[in-house]
Amino acid sequence: MQQQCGECDFVLIFLVRDMEQYVELTHRLFHDNKNVKSFKTLVAMDRVKTGMQVPVDAD
């Protein structure tokens, strides 16, 4: 039995130059890794937010 919380175990954010670099990266990290059962890709077509900061107002 395998426990799972939510839809994913990890969220990775990659910035790649083009689809060729994306394909090479996913093959190297995921397809060629027997420890990775599956992965899902969500593609952002425009940068809405840049950076990892989350603004929090302290009152």
C-alpha positions as a Python dict, from the first residue, in 0.01 Angstrom:
ca = {
    (1, 'M'): (0, 0, 0),
    (2, 'Q'): (126, 346, -85),
    (3, 'Q'): (13, 661, 91),
    (4, 'Q'): (-28, 980, -104),
    (5, 'C'): (-131, 1325, 9),
    (6, 'G'): (-273, 1539, -267),
    (7, 'E'): (-203, 1515, -636),
    (8, 'C'): (176, 1547, -620),
    (9, 'D'): (470, 1480, -393),
    (10, 'F'): (695, 1755, -531),
    (11, 'V'): (660, 2073, -735),
    (12, 'L'): (964, 2165, -941),
    (13, 'I'): (998, 2492, -1130),
    (14, 'F'): (1226, 2494, -1434),
    (15, 'L'): (1313, 2775, -1668),
    (16, 'V'): (1435, 2632, -1998),
    (17, 'R'): (1559, 2799, -2314),
    (18, 'D'): (1334, 2600, -2553),
    (19, 'M'): (1146, 2272, -2595),
    (20, 'E'): (1464, 2093, -2701),
    (21, 'Q'): (1624, 2176, -2366),
    (22, 'Y'): (1301, 2076, -2186),
    (23, 'V'): (1294, 1735, -2357),
    (24, 'E'): (1661, 1672, -2276),
    (25, 'L'): (1608, 1773, -1913),
    (26, 'T'): (1299, 1558, -1861),
    (27, 'H'): (1464, 1256, -2020),
    (28, 'R'): (1771, 1295, -1803),
    (29, 'L'): (1583, 1359, -1478),
    (30, 'F'): (1261, 1159, -1517),
    (31, 'H'): (1242, 914, -1810),
    (32, 'D'): (1585, 765, -1740),
    (33, 'N'): (1522, 741, -1363),
    (34, 'K'): (1361, 415, -1249),
    (35, 'N'): (1265, 579, -915),
    (36, 'V'): (1026, 819, -1092),
    (37, 'K'): (689, 651, -1148),
    (38, 'S'): (526, 938, -1335),
    (39, 'F'): (538, 1313, -1379),
    (40, 'K'): (312, 1585, -1510),
    (41, 'T'): (409, 1908, -1682),
    (42, 'L'): (223, 2238, -1656),
    (43, 'V'): (352, 2506, -1893),
    (44, 'A'): (329, 2879, -1828),
    (45, 'M'): (308, 3077, -2151),
    (46, 'D'): (358, 3417, -1986),
    (47, 'R'): (537, 3535, -1674),
    (48, 'V'): (276, 3665, -1433),
    (49, 'K'): (500, 3647, -1129),
    (50, 'T'): (877, 3640, -1118),
    (51, 'G'): (1069, 3538, -809),
    (52, 'M'): (975, 3317, -521),
    (53, 'Q'): (896, 3592, -269),
    (54, 'V'): (548, 3600, -121),
    (55, 'P'): (460, 3947, 13),
    (56, 'V'): (319, 3931, 364),
    (57, 'D'): (204, 4249, 538),
    (58, 'A'): (276, 4250, 911),
    (59, 'D'): (10, 4442, 1103),
}
